[in-house]
């Protein structure tokens, strides 16, 4: 170990003389320079700055992490993994404690891209991320099964009408876990995870859309209650519920539609539909497939919804002849 640190010191001294790196610069400036060089794809220069930052501050998880990013950019997965673990081991020193989540995501992504023997380790990290958010709001854990009970009996519009649940840092983890659960044939788990992911995405979309359109609200058709005639009766229109919201977003809110695209809304909606079908809820699954196609009421033809892309095409195929894609959500 002493020899390794001695060699690193000698390398640093050589780099200072060759590249003119100032030994007087604090570690955080060297870190920022290293990140900037990596962004410009100047790998060698980036590593130079980052290694010197670690030399100046031995408990510097941010620098350890970015060294891992450099190694990953070089295709050196083993070294990158070691660095991410070093960063996590020193995470108590993070200036922003929440940055640990980002390091865990990066490590999990690296492991998923290695080989199947590392998948279990990657999924364990992702489940850990999901559990952290659940621990911070234990009430939602008991609600997860309620979400599934409602969507499987009443459909997605009723779910979105009655519940709001906005995931924060665990959204990405649950999205990956939902797909991996499907790939492994764990359809109930996939249904549980994908239901909450879609609910979270549409909760955020609803909040953002209403900020721009204060008079709008998420509505569903309901029959008038004869016993309570003064109750709030929802409107009846050509479309309502999720269909209405999606039509509004994709016809007049490019920022929100771009955000949905970035967050992978359509593949998640399709995964939810597949999970419902695999668990025996064919009618509910069919209602989701219809959201991803355009029904021509005159000709009876189904056209994939343009913004849904391949998921619209798959939904059209499902409506013609339902199927289950084993090992992947798309054939």
Secondary structure by P-SEA (a helix, b strand, c coil): caaaaaaaaaaaaaaaaaccccccccaaaaaaaaaaaaaacaaaaaaaaaaaaaaaccccaaaaaaaaaaaaaacaaaaaaaaaaaaaaaccccccccaaaaaaaaaaaaaaaccccaaaaaaaaaaaaaaaaaaaccccccaaaaaaaaaacccaaaaaacbbbbbccaaaaaaaaaaaaaaacaaaaaaaaaaaaaaaaaaaaaaaaaaacccccbbbbbcccccccccbbbbbccccaaaaaaaaaaaccaaaaaaaaaaaaaaaaaaaaaaaaaacaaaaaaaaaaaaccccccccccccccccaaaaaaaaaaaabbbbbcccccc
